[in-house]
Amino acid sequence: MAKLSEIITKFPFNPEEKRPMLIRKQDYSTALYPPNNAFTSDNTFTIVSTDTFMLGIYELGPGGSFDPLDIHPGDESYYILQGPIVQRSGNGQFAYLETGDGLYMPEEAWHKAHNFSDQKVRVLYFITPKAWGENIPPAVIPTDADTKFYKGPNNENLPDMRTVIKDFARQGCTDDIGAWPVDGKEARKAPQAVYAVHDCNKLNNVHGTEHPMLMRFITSNDYGHYGEFVLPAGGYGPRCSEPDTHNGDGAIYCIEGPITINLVDMEESFQLEIEDSFFIPAGIKYQLVNFNNYPIKAVFAITQL
């Protein structure tokens, strides 16, 4: 497969060649990151990397962590495919995330992950609008000693985060769409806090009325929207979501399937098996179809609703 640095913004196609596309699990681009030391790298699978977002999976072996710390010029959100994982920020936050939990990290937030379990960890990540700057990795990276942690040598020189971290423990509502778990512009102000969005803290809503589908947002702000679709089982025939379009590019990753993606105006359909993905360019009308006798679940990543 190609080097990660060679496919940034142009996988599986160049930006000017965007089109609806089924991307099978076996067609994801694989790489170690960082590539120069396998002992401290994660196993990375790039699903989509275009001019508006990046979607991929990274894996950590039992007891492992990636090194050095990572940073992006865009927001990054997680969906934990297989946990638990501990995500640390440079400012002393340590989020313990189980399978199905989410995480929001605003742009320019240093971060690192640890796997303290005896199983492999797998994370589906969404970065928007830009995953990388000119340097991959960045030219100057803090060491672990430069971050805040228990008895860290530089704790006194780093920000006190107790008044920075926003509380989002209240019940969410429709008006929170676009500002969950916190307002994006506020979250990006230094020093940045990161936000664990556990399953019970996802922003729940309903897509459609005649044929309702559950939407559960992990992140929703001016940069992008990330969360779960849950479409109930069929009854007399298949269950379908109501058609929708988006002002920005998006992708769907199959968690529980198979899922049929119906492109309404194009009169084309595609079937996603578990761990397959589908790229949906801005303006394309689509719906999810469930031919099964059980609910189906997918992760959605959309730059503009």
Contacts in CASP RR format, 6 or more apart in sequence:
PFRMAT RR
TARGET T0000
AUTHOR 0000-0000-0000
METHOD contacts of the structure
MODEL  1
MAKLSEIITKFPFNPEEKRPMLIRKQDYSTALYPPNNAFTSDNTFTIVST
DTFMLGIYELGPGGSFDPLDIHPGDESYYILQGPIVQRSGNGQFAYLETG
DGLYMPEEAWHKAHNFSDQKVRVLYFITPKAWGENIPPAVIPTDADTKFY
KGPNNENLPDMRTVIKDFARQGCTDDIGAWPVDGKEARKAPQAVYAVHDC
NKLNNVHGTEHPMLMRFITSNDYGHYGEFVLPAGGYGPRCSEPDTHNGDG
AIYCIEGPITINLVDMEESFQLEIEDSFFIPAGIKYQLVNFNNYPIKAVF
AITQL
1 29 0 8 1.000
1 30 0 8 1.000
1 31 0 8 1.000
2 11 0 8 1.000
2 29 0 8 1.000
3 31 0 8 1.000
3 35 0 8 1.000
4 29 0 8 1.000
4 31 0 8 1.000
4 33 0 8 1.000
4 35 0 8 1.000
4 44 0 8 1.000
4 46 0 8 1.000
4 136 0 8 1.000
5 136 0 8 1.000
7 29 0 8 1.000
7 46 0 8 1.000
7 49 0 8 1.000
8 49 0 8 1.000
8 54 0 8 1.000
8 131 0 8 1.000
8 132 0 8 1.000
8 136 0 8 1.000
9 15 0 8 1.000
9 49 0 8 1.000
9 50 0 8 1.000
9 51 0 8 1.000
10 49 0 8 1.000
10 50 0 8 1.000
11 29 0 8 1.000
11 46 0 8 1.000
11 48 0 8 1.000
11 49 0 8 1.000
11 50 0 8 1.000
12 21 0 8 1.000
12 23 0 8 1.000
12 27 0 8 1.000
12 29 0 8 1.000
12 48 0 8 1.000
12 279 0 8 1.000
13 19 0 8 1.000
13 21 0 8 1.000
13 50 0 8 1.000
15 50 0 8 1.000
15 51 0 8 1.000
18 50 0 8 1.000
18 249 0 8 1.000
18 279 0 8 1.000
18 281 0 8 1.000
19 279 0 8 1.000
19 281 0 8 1.000
20 263 0 8 1.000
20 266 0 8 1.000
20 268 0 8 1.000
20 270 0 8 1.000
20 278 0 8 1.000
20 279 0 8 1.000
20 280 0 8 1.000
20 281 0 8 1.000
20 284 0 8 1.000
20 286 0 8 1.000
21 278 0 8 1.000
21 279 0 8 1.000
22 261 0 8 1.000
22 270 0 8 1.000
22 272 0 8 1.000
22 276 0 8 1.000
22 277 0 8 1.000
22 278 0 8 1.000
23 47 0 8 1.000
23 48 0 8 1.000
23 276 0 8 1.000
23 277 0 8 1.000
23 278 0 8 1.000
23 279 0 8 1.000
24 273 0 8 1.000
24 276 0 8 1.000
25 273 0 8 1.000
25 275 0 8 1.000
25 276 0 8 1.000
28 45 0 8 1.000
28 46 0 8 1.000
28 47 0 8 1.000
28 56 0 8 1.000
28 57 0 8 1.000
29 45 0 8 1.000
29 46 0 8 1.000
30 43 0 8 1.000
30 44 0 8 1.000
30 45 0 8 1.000
30 46 0 8 1.000
31 44 0 8 1.000
31 46 0 8 1.000
32 38 0 8 1.000
32 41 0 8 1.000
32 42 0 8 1.000
32 43 0 8 1.000
32 44 0 8 1.000
33 41 0 8 1.000
33 42 0 8 1.000
33 44 0 8 1.000
33 58 0 8 1.000
33 66 0 8 1.000
34 40 0 8 1.000
34 41 0 8 1.000
34 66 0 8 1.000
34 68 0 8 1.000
34 137 0 8 1.000
35 41 0 8 1.000
37 67 0 8 1.000
40 65 0 8 1.000
40 66 0 8 1.000
40 67 0 8 1.000
40 68 0 8 1.000
41 66 0 8 1.000
42 58 0 8 1.000
42 59 0 8 1.000
42 60 0 8 1.000
42 66 0 8 1.000
42 113 0 8 1.000
43 58 0 8 1.000
43 59 0 8 1.000
43 60 0 8 1.000
44 56 0 8 1.000
44 57 0 8 1.000
44 58 0 8 1.000
44 59 0 8 1.000
45 56 0 8 1.000
45 57 0 8 1.000
45 58 0 8 1.000
45 59 0 8 1.000
46 54 0 8 1.000
46 55 0 8 1.000
46 56 0 8 1.000
47 55 0 8 1.000
47 56 0 8 1.000
47 57 0 8 1.000
47 251 0 8 1.000
47 253 0 8 1.000
47 277 0 8 1.000
48 54 0 8 1.000
48 55 0 8 1.000
48 56 0 8 1.000
48 251 0 8 1.000
48 277 0 8 1.000
48 279 0 8 1.000
49 55 0 8 1.000
49 131 0 8 1.000
50 249 0 8 1.000
52 128 0 8 1.000
52 129 0 8 1.000
52 248 0 8 1.000
52 249 0 8 1.000
52 303 0 8 1.000
53 126 0 8 1.000
53 127 0 8 1.000
53 128 0 8 1.000
53 129 0 8 1.000
53 131 0 8 1.000
53 224 0 8 1.000
53 249 0 8 1.000
53 250 0 8 1.000
53 251 0 8 1.000
53 301 0 8 1.000
53 303 0 8 1.000
54 125 0 8 1.000
54 126 0 8 1.000
54 127 0 8 1.000
54 128 0 8 1.000
54 131 0 8 1.000
55 124 0 8 1.000
55 125 0 8 1.000
55 126 0 8 1.000
55 127 0 8 1.000
55 251 0 8 1.000
55 253 0 8 1.000
55 277 0 8 1.000
55 301 0 8 1.000
56 124 0 8 1.000
56 125 0 8 1.000
56 126 0 8 1.000
57 81 0 8 1.000
57 122 0 8 1.000
57 123 0 8 1.000
57 124 0 8 1.000
57 125 0 8 1.000
58 66 0 8 1.000
58 122 0 8 1.000
58 123 0 8 1.000
58 125 0 8 1.000
59 120 0 8 1.000
59 121 0 8 1.000
59 122 0 8 1.000
59 123 0 8 1.000
60 66 0 8 1.000
60 85 0 8 1.000
60 113 0 8 1.000
60 114 0 8 1.000
60 115 0 8 1.000
60 120 0 8 1.000
60 121 0 8 1.000
61 115 0 8 1.000
61 120 0 8 1.000
61 121 0 8 1.000
62 115 0 8 1.000
62 117 0 8 1.000
62 118 0 8 1.000
62 119 0 8 1.000
62 120 0 8 1.000
63 114 0 8 1.000
63 115 0 8 1.000
63 116 0 8 1.000
63 117 0 8 1.000
63 118 0 8 1.000
64 114 0 8 1.000
64 115 0 8 1.000
65 112 0 8 1.000
65 113 0 8 1.000
65 114 0 8 1.000
65 115 0 8 1.000
66 112 0 8 1.000
66 113 0 8 1.000
67 112 0 8 1.000
67 144 0 8 1.000
68 112 0 8 1.000
68 137 0 8 1.000
68 141 0 8 1.000
68 142 0 8 1.000
68 143 0 8 1.000
69 90 0 8 1.000
69 110 0 8 1.000
69 111 0 8 1.000
69 112 0 8 1.000
69 141 0 8 1.000
69 142 0 8 1.000
69 144 0 8 1.000
69 147 0 8 1.000
70 110 0 8 1.000
70 111 0 8 1.000
70 112 0 8 1.000
70 137 0 8 1.000
71 108 0 8 1.000
71 109 0 8 1.000
71 110 0 8 1.000
71 111 0 8 1.000
71 138 0 8 1.000
71 141 0 8 1.000
72 107 0 8 1.000
72 108 0 8 1.000
72 127 0 8 1.000
72 130 0 8 1.000
72 131 0 8 1.000
72 132 0 8 1.000
73 107 0 8 1.000
73 108 0 8 1.000
73 130 0 8 1.000
73 131 0 8 1.000
73 132 0 8 1.000
73 133 0 8 1.000
74 106 0 8 1.000
74 107 0 8 1.000
74 108 0 8 1.000
74 127 0 8 1.000
74 128 0 8 1.000
74 129 0 8 1.000
74 130 0 8 1.000
74 131 0 8 1.000
74 223 0 8 1.000
75 104 0 8 1.000
75 105 0 8 1.000
75 106 0 8 1.000
75 107 0 8 1.000
75 127 0 8 1.000
75 128 0 8 1.000
75 184 0 8 1.000
75 188 0 8 1.000
75 219 0 8 1.000
75 221 0 8 1.000
75 223 0 8 1.000
75 224 0 8 1.000
76 104 0 8 1.000
76 105 0 8 1.000
76 107 0 8 1.000
76 109 0 8 1.000
76 111 0 8 1.000
76 125 0 8 1.000
76 126 0 8 1.000
76 127 0 8 1.000
77 102 0 8 1.000
77 103 0 8 1.000
77 104 0 8 1.000
77 105 0 8 1.000
77 125 0 8 1.000
77 126 0 8 1.000
77 127 0 8 1.000
77 218 0 8 1.000
77 219 0 8 1.000
77 226 0 8 1.000
78 87 0 8 1.000
78 97 0 8 1.000
78 101 0 8 1.000
78 102 0 8 1.000
78 103 0 8 1.000
78 105 0 8 1.000
78 123 0 8 1.000
78 124 0 8 1.000
78 125 0 8 1.000
78 126 0 8 1.000
78 218 0 8 1.000
79 100 0 8 1.000
79 102 0 8 1.000
79 123 0 8 1.000
79 124 0 8 1.000
79 125 0 8 1.000
79 126 0 8 1.000
79 218 0 8 1.000
79 226 0 8 1.000
79 227 0 8 1.000
79 228 0 8 1.000
79 299 0 8 1.000
80 97 0 8 1.000
80 98 0 8 1.000
80 99 0 8 1.000
80 100 0 8 1.000
80 101 0 8 1.000
80 102 0 8 1.000
80 103 0 8 1.000
80 121 0 8 1.000
80 122 0 8 1.000
80 123 0 8 1.000
80 124 0 8 1.000
81 99 0 8 1.000
81 100 0 8 1.000
81 122 0 8 1.000
81 123 0 8 1.000
81 124 0 8 1.000
81 255 0 8 1.000
82 99 0 8 1.000
82 119 0 8 1.000
82 120 0 8 1.000
82 121 0 8 1.000
82 122 0 8 1.000
83 97 0 8 1.000
83 98 0 8 1.000
83 99 0 8 1.000
83 117 0 8 1.000
83 119 0 8 1.000
83 121 0 8 1.000
83 122 0 8 1.000
84 96 0 8 1.000
84 97 0 8 1.000
84 98 0 8 1.000
84 99 0 8 1.000
84 116 0 8 1.000
84 117 0 8 1.000
84 121 0 8 1.000
85 96 0 8 1.000
85 97 0 8 1.000
85 113 0 8 1.000
85 114 0 8 1.000
85 115 0 8 1.000
85 121 0 8 1.000
85 123 0 8 1.000
86 94 0 8 1.000
86 95 0 8 1.000
86 96 0 8 1.000
86 97 0 8 1.000
86 113 0 8 1.000
86 114 0 8 1.000
86 115 0 8 1.000
86 116 0 8 1.000
87 94 0 8 1.000
87 95 0 8 1.000
87 97 0 8 1.000
87 103 0 8 1.000
87 105 0 8 1.000
87 111 0 8 1.000
87 112 0 8 1.000
87 113 0 8 1.000
87 114 0 8 1.000
87 194 0 8 1.000
87 196 0 8 1.000
88 94 0 8 1.000
88 95 0 8 1.000
88 111 0 8 1.000
88 112 0 8 1.000
88 113 0 8 1.000
88 114 0 8 1.000
88 147 0 8 1.000
88 149 0 8 1.000
89 105 0 8 1.000
89 109 0 8 1.000
89 110 0 8 1.000
89 111 0 8 1.000
89 147 0 8 1.000
89 192 0 8 1.000
89 193 0 8 1.000
89 194 0 8 1.000
90 109 0 8 1.000
90 110 0 8 1.000
90 111 0 8 1.000
90 112 0 8 1.000
90 142 0 8 1.000
90 146 0 8 1.000
90 147 0 8 1.000
90 148 0 8 1.000
90 158 0 8 1.000
91 110 0 8 1.000
91 147 0 8 1.000
91 148 0 8 1.000
91 158 0 8 1.000
91 159 0 8 1.000
91 161 0 8 1.000
91 164 0 8 1.000
91 191 0 8 1.000
91 192 0 8 1.000
91 193 0 8 1.000
92 147 0 8 1.000
92 148 0 8 1.000
92 149 0 8 1.000
92 158 0 8 1.000
92 161 0 8 1.000
93 161 0 8 1.000
93 165 0 8 1.000
93 193 0 8 1.000
93 194 0 8 1.000
94 149 0 8 1.000
95 103 0 8 1.000
95 194 0 8 1.000
95 195 0 8 1.000
95 196 0 8 1.000
96 196 0 8 1.000
97 103 0 8 1.000
97 196 0 8 1.000
97 198 0 8 1.000
98 198 0 8 1.000
98 199 0 8 1.000
100 199 0 8 1.000
101 196 0 8 1.000
101 197 0 8 1.000
101 198 0 8 1.000
101 199 0 8 1.000
102 196 0 8 1.000
102 197 0 8 1.000
102 198 0 8 1.000
102 202 0 8 1.000
102 218 0 8 1.000
103 194 0 8 1.000
103 195 0 8 1.000
103 196 0 8 1.000
103 197 0 8 1.000
103 218 0 8 1.000
104 181 0 8 1.000
104 182 0 8 1.000
104 187 0 8 1.000
104 194 0 8 1.000
104 195 0 8 1.000
104 197 0 8 1.000
104 218 0 8 1.000
104 219 0 8 1.000
105 111 0 8 1.000
105 192 0 8 1.000
105 194 0 8 1.000
105 195 0 8 1.000
106 184 0 8 1.000
106 187 0 8 1.000
106 188 0 8 1.000
106 192 0 8 1.000
106 193 0 8 1.000
106 194 0 8 1.000
107 188 0 8 1.000
107 192 0 8 1.000
107 223 0 8 1.000
108 188 0 8 1.000
108 190 0 8 1.000
108 192 0 8 1.000
109 192 0 8 1.000
109 193 0 8 1.000
109 194 0 8 1.000
110 142 0 8 1.000
110 147 0 8 1.000
111 194 0 8 1.000
112 144 0 8 1.000
112 147 0 8 1.000
113 121 0 8 1.000
113 123 0 8 1.000
115 121 0 8 1.000
124 253 0 8 1.000
124 299 0 8 1.000
126 219 0 8 1.000
126 226 0 8 1.000
126 301 0 8 1.000
128 223 0 8 1.000
128 224 0 8 1.000
128 301 0 8 1.000
128 303 0 8 1.000
129 223 0 8 1.000
129 303 0 8 1.000
145 152 0 8 1.000
145 153 0 8 1.000
145 154 0 8 1.000
146 154 0 8 1.000
147 154 0 8 1.000
147 158 0 8 1.000
148 154 0 8 1.000
148 155 0 8 1.000
148 158 0 8 1.000
148 161 0 8 1.000
149 155 0 8 1.000
159 191 0 8 1.000
161 191 0 8 1.000
161 193 0 8 1.000
164 191 0 8 1.000
164 193 0 8 1.000
165 193 0 8 1.000
165 195 0 8 1.000
166 181 0 8 1.000
166 182 0 8 1.000
166 186 0 8 1.000
166 187 0 8 1.000
166 193 0 8 1.000
166 195 0 8 1.000
168 180 0 8 1.000
168 181 0 8 1.000
168 182 0 8 1.000
168 195 0 8 1.000
168 201 0 8 1.000
169 201 0 8 1.000
172 180 0 8 1.000
172 203 0 8 1.000
172 204 0 8 1.000
174 205 0 8 1.000
176 203 0 8 1.000
176 220 0 8 1.000
177 203 0 8 1.000
177 205 0 8 1.000
177 217 0 8 1.000
177 220 0 8 1.000
177 225 0 8 1.000
177 305 0 8 1.000
178 220 0 8 1.000
178 221 0 8 1.000
178 222 0 8 1.000
178 225 0 8 1.000
179 220 0 8 1.000
179 221 0 8 1.000
180 203 0 8 1.000
180 217 0 8 1.000
180 219 0 8 1.000
180 220 0 8 1.000
180 221 0 8 1.000
181 195 0 8 1.000
181 197 0 8 1.000
181 201 0 8 1.000
181 203 0 8 1.000
181 219 0 8 1.000
182 195 0 8 1.000
183 221 0 8 1.000
184 221 0 8 1.000
184 222 0 8 1.000
184 223 0 8 1.000
185 222 0 8 1.000
187 193 0 8 1.000
187 195 0 8 1.000
187 221 0 8 1.000
197 218 0 8 1.000
197 219 0 8 1.000
202 216 0 8 1.000
202 217 0 8 1.000
202 218 0 8 1.000
202 227 0 8 1.000
202 228 0 8 1.000
203 216 0 8 1.000
203 217 0 8 1.000
203 218 0 8 1.000
203 220 0 8 1.000
204 214 0 8 1.000
204 215 0 8 1.000
204 216 0 8 1.000
204 217 0 8 1.000
205 214 0 8 1.000
205 215 0 8 1.000
205 216 0 8 1.000
205 217 0 8 1.000
206 212 0 8 1.000
206 213 0 8 1.000
206 214 0 8 1.000
206 215 0 8 1.000
207 213 0 8 1.000
207 214 0 8 1.000
207 215 0 8 1.000
207 229 0 8 1.000
207 241 0 8 1.000
207 242 0 8 1.000
207 244 0 8 1.000
208 241 0 8 1.000
208 242 0 8 1.000
209 242 0 8 1.000
210 242 0 8 1.000
211 239 0 8 1.000
211 240 0 8 1.000
211 241 0 8 1.000
211 242 0 8 1.000
213 229 0 8 1.000
213 230 0 8 1.000
213 231 0 8 1.000
213 232 0 8 1.000
213 241 0 8 1.000
213 242 0 8 1.000
213 288 0 8 1.000
214 228 0 8 1.000
214 229 0 8 1.000
214 230 0 8 1.000
214 231 0 8 1.000
215 227 0 8 1.000
215 228 0 8 1.000
215 229 0 8 1.000
215 300 0 8 1.000
216 227 0 8 1.000
216 228 0 8 1.000
216 230 0 8 1.000
217 225 0 8 1.000
217 226 0 8 1.000
217 227 0 8 1.000
218 226 0 8 1.000
218 227 0 8 1.000
218 228 0 8 1.000
219 225 0 8 1.000
219 226 0 8 1.000
219 227 0 8 1.000
220 226 0 8 1.000
223 303 0 8 1.000
224 301 0 8 1.000
224 302 0 8 1.000
224 303 0 8 1.000
224 304 0 8 1.000
225 300 0 8 1.000
225 301 0 8 1.000
225 302 0 8 1.000
225 303 0 8 1.000
225 305 0 8 1.000
226 299 0 8 1.000
226 300 0 8 1.000
226 301 0 8 1.000
226 302 0 8 1.000
227 299 0 8 1.000
227 300 0 8 1.000
227 301 0 8 1.000
228 255 0 8 1.000
228 297 0 8 1.000
228 298 0 8 1.000
228 299 0 8 1.000
228 300 0 8 1.000
229 241 0 8 1.000
229 252 0 8 1.000
229 288 0 8 1.000
229 297 0 8 1.000
229 298 0 8 1.000
229 299 0 8 1.000
229 300 0 8 1.000
230 295 0 8 1.000
230 296 0 8 1.000
230 297 0 8 1.000
231 239 0 8 1.000
231 241 0 8 1.000
231 259 0 8 1.000
231 288 0 8 1.000
231 290 0 8 1.000
231 295 0 8 1.000
231 296 0 8 1.000
231 297 0 8 1.000
232 239 0 8 1.000
232 290 0 8 1.000
232 295 0 8 1.000
233 239 0 8 1.000
233 290 0 8 1.000
233 292 0 8 1.000
233 293 0 8 1.000
233 294 0 8 1.000
233 295 0 8 1.000
234 290 0 8 1.000
234 291 0 8 1.000
234 292 0 8 1.000
234 293 0 8 1.000
235 293 0 8 1.000
237 291 0 8 1.000
238 260 0 8 1.000
238 289 0 8 1.000
238 290 0 8 1.000
238 291 0 8 1.000
239 289 0 8 1.000
239 290 0 8 1.000
240 262 0 8 1.000
240 287 0 8 1.000
240 288 0 8 1.000
240 289 0 8 1.000
240 290 0 8 1.000
241 287 0 8 1.000
241 288 0 8 1.000
241 289 0 8 1.000
242 287 0 8 1.000
243 264 0 8 1.000
243 285 0 8 1.000
243 286 0 8 1.000
243 287 0 8 1.000
244 285 0 8 1.000
244 286 0 8 1.000
244 287 0 8 1.000
245 283 0 8 1.000
245 284 0 8 1.000
245 285 0 8 1.000
245 286 0 8 1.000
246 280 0 8 1.000
246 282 0 8 1.000
246 283 0 8 1.000
246 302 0 8 1.000
246 303 0 8 1.000
246 304 0 8 1.000
246 305 0 8 1.000
247 282 0 8 1.000
247 283 0 8 1.000
247 304 0 8 1.000
247 305 0 8 1.000
248 281 0 8 1.000
248 282 0 8 1.000
248 283 0 8 1.000
248 302 0 8 1.000
248 303 0 8 1.000
248 304 0 8 1.000
249 279 0 8 1.000
249 280 0 8 1.000
249 281 0 8 1.000
249 282 0 8 1.000
249 302 0 8 1.000
249 303 0 8 1.000
250 279 0 8 1.000
250 280 0 8 1.000
250 281 0 8 1.000
250 282 0 8 1.000
250 300 0 8 1.000
250 301 0 8 1.000
250 302 0 8 1.000
250 303 0 8 1.000
251 277 0 8 1.000
251 278 0 8 1.000
251 279 0 8 1.000
251 280 0 8 1.000
251 300 0 8 1.000
251 301 0 8 1.000
252 259 0 8 1.000
252 261 0 8 1.000
252 272 0 8 1.000
252 277 0 8 1.000
252 278 0 8 1.000
252 280 0 8 1.000
252 288 0 8 1.000
252 298 0 8 1.000
252 299 0 8 1.000
252 300 0 8 1.000
252 301 0 8 1.000
253 275 0 8 1.000
253 276 0 8 1.000
253 277 0 8 1.000
253 298 0 8 1.000
253 299 0 8 1.000
253 301 0 8 1.000
254 272 0 8 1.000
254 273 0 8 1.000
254 274 0 8 1.000
254 275 0 8 1.000
254 276 0 8 1.000
254 277 0 8 1.000
254 296 0 8 1.000
254 298 0 8 1.000
255 274 0 8 1.000
255 297 0 8 1.000
255 298 0 8 1.000
255 299 0 8 1.000
256 274 0 8 1.000
256 294 0 8 1.000
256 295 0 8 1.000
256 296 0 8 1.000
256 297 0 8 1.000
256 298 0 8 1.000
257 272 0 8 1.000
257 273 0 8 1.000
257 274 0 8 1.000
257 292 0 8 1.000
257 296 0 8 1.000
257 297 0 8 1.000
258 271 0 8 1.000
258 272 0 8 1.000
258 273 0 8 1.000
258 274 0 8 1.000
258 291 0 8 1.000
258 292 0 8 1.000
258 296 0 8 1.000
259 271 0 8 1.000
259 272 0 8 1.000
259 288 0 8 1.000
259 289 0 8 1.000
259 290 0 8 1.000
259 296 0 8 1.000
259 298 0 8 1.000
260 269 0 8 1.000
260 270 0 8 1.000
260 271 0 8 1.000
260 272 0 8 1.000
260 288 0 8 1.000
260 289 0 8 1.000
260 290 0 8 1.000
260 291 0 8 1.000
261 269 0 8 1.000
261 270 0 8 1.000
261 271 0 8 1.000
261 272 0 8 1.000
261 278 0 8 1.000
261 280 0 8 1.000
261 286 0 8 1.000
261 287 0 8 1.000
261 288 0 8 1.000
261 289 0 8 1.000
262 268 0 8 1.000
262 269 0 8 1.000
262 286 0 8 1.000
262 287 0 8 1.000
262 288 0 8 1.000
262 289 0 8 1.000
263 269 0 8 1.000
263 270 0 8 1.000
263 284 0 8 1.000
263 285 0 8 1.000
263 286 0 8 1.000
264 285 0 8 1.000
264 286 0 8 1.000
264 287 0 8 1.000
265 284 0 8 1.000
265 285 0 8 1.000
266 284 0 8 1.000
269 289 0 8 1.000
270 278 0 8 1.000
272 278 0 8 1.000
272 298 0 8 1.000
280 286 0 8 1.000
282 303 0 8 1.000
282 304 0 8 1.000
288 296 0 8 1.000
288 298 0 8 1.000
290 296 0 8 1.000
END
